[in-house]
Amino acid sequence: MRFLLSEWDAFCRRLRESGVSSKRADTLLKEPVERFVVLKHDVETSPKKALAMAKIESEYGHEASYYVQAYLLENPQNVQILSEIASLGHEVSYHYDVLDFCGGDMECARREFEKNLKLFEKYGFDIVTVCQHGNPTVERKGYSSNRDFFRDSTISHGYDICDIMVNYRERAGLDYAYVSDSGYGWHLIENPEMDDLEPGERIDLDGMEGLMALVEKRNVIVSSHPHRWHSGLFEATMRRAIFESVRYAAIAARRIPLFRRAMSRYYHLAKKL
């Protein structure tokens, strides 16, 4: 799998030809349908690449959900790009990591979430669904992942917001498979709501063909990271090679306590890969 935008274009075209169109996560929450695909994107860096994917999807009549890290809204140019994504008919919402930011402190996390929520609303982005960020390099104590934020009943009952990785299936009353492009490959995750607590088997799909075969049989949420998708083969190949090198180095470094603590402290650097 090469992670080329041309491959995403072909996938979106085949979706339309198959009669399946992508629905926004917030729309499905309010108006569930029997047959659907959700094209979900975690925007951790490079809104420009997110816009490139959004334009492709819009061309084929698909609506998608873009979950954006709050720090990106500090740049006016990014806000303009995200507003353009929303103008194409896509959902633009919050990709939060407040528990990691606050070291597991729930009250600190609540304040951070509230602050960022107001930032999204300031720029006209209505927050109906959100998605937690995984942060694979963080060393956690006293909590399992950022998903614990919306697992807390005082949080989930305090906001009319649904976390797509925690309570979306229950709130929407829908059955679906969850597929992610994490690690530069498509992986089927049968129980995304609990895989941080009870890690299960991740089934590798055979590239875009394997993804399309799954979509033809089941409802699917397809989760991607736009910064990993490129227009040129050389750039795509180099970026993947860098990712693989850093990943192997990180795996080795995590065996050493000093390096493990440093990686946890500077986890935000992983968003660039």
Secondary structure, DSSP 8 states (H G I E B T S, - for coil): ---BHHHHHHHHHHHHHTT--B--HHHHHHS--SS-EEEEEEESS-HHHHHHHHHHHHHTT--EEEEE-GGGGGSHHHHHHHHHHHHTT-EEEEEE-HHHHTTT-HHHHHHHHHHHHHHHHHTT---SEEEE---TT---SS-SSTTHHHHSHHHHTTSS-EETTTTHHHHHT---EEEE-TTTS-EEES-TTTTTTS----EE--HHHHHHHHHHHS-EEEEE-GGG-BSSHHHHHHHHHHHHHHHHHHHHHTTSHHHHHHHHHTGGGGGG-
